[in-house]
Each structure stands twice: as structure tokens, then as C-alpha cells.
Amino acid sequence: MPKLYEYLGITFYFYANDHLPIHVHASYGEYETIFELIFKDDALAEVRKRKSAGIEHLPKAKLKDAQAFVEA
């Protein structure tokens, strides 16, 4: 799995040839959140977050940092 970035201890990565919608995994220790990137008219319209199966969401403060990073 290619690592995209590491920011404030949060690792952002993706799986090649993965399913739609386009999404990025963010992990911190044993926690993980998936951020789905929703595009409309070739522009980023929305960032949705969801849990990874069987893994707890990032802790609240790290979730906020990760969301801000993905939206930027």
C-alpha cells in the first residue's frame, strides 16, 4: 500500500486499483478512518468519513487533524 503522507503522526495511504469512490485511509496506531473524496464537475465537492471494518475511528483530536489535512 503506497504511503502518501505522514502528518502529526497520522499516516495517509491508499490501495492501488481499489474500489470507488476515491478514498484515502488515515491511520494512527491501531486506529483508522477512511476519507471518501466526492467529485462533481471535476472539482472536490465533499469529503466523507467512514469507519474501516473492525477498526476504531481515529481518536477525536487526530480525526479533526486528519479531516483538515484531507480537505486542504
C-alpha positions, 0 to 999 in steps of 0.5 A, a space after each residue: 500500500 503506497 504511503 502518501 503522507 505522514 502528518 502529526 503522526 497520522 499516516 495517509 495511504 491508499 490501495 492501488 486499483 481499489 474500489 470507488 469512490 476515491 478514498 484515502 485511509 488515515 491511520 494512527 496506531 491501531 486506529 483508522 478512518 477512511 476519507 471518501 473524496 466526492 467529485 462533481 464537475 471535476 472539482 472536490 465537492 465533499 469529503 466523507 468519513 467512514 469507519 474501516 471494518 473492525 477498526 476504531 475511528 481515529 481518536 477525536 483530536 487526530 480525526 479533526 487533524 486528519 479531516 483538515 489535512 484531507 480537505 486542504 
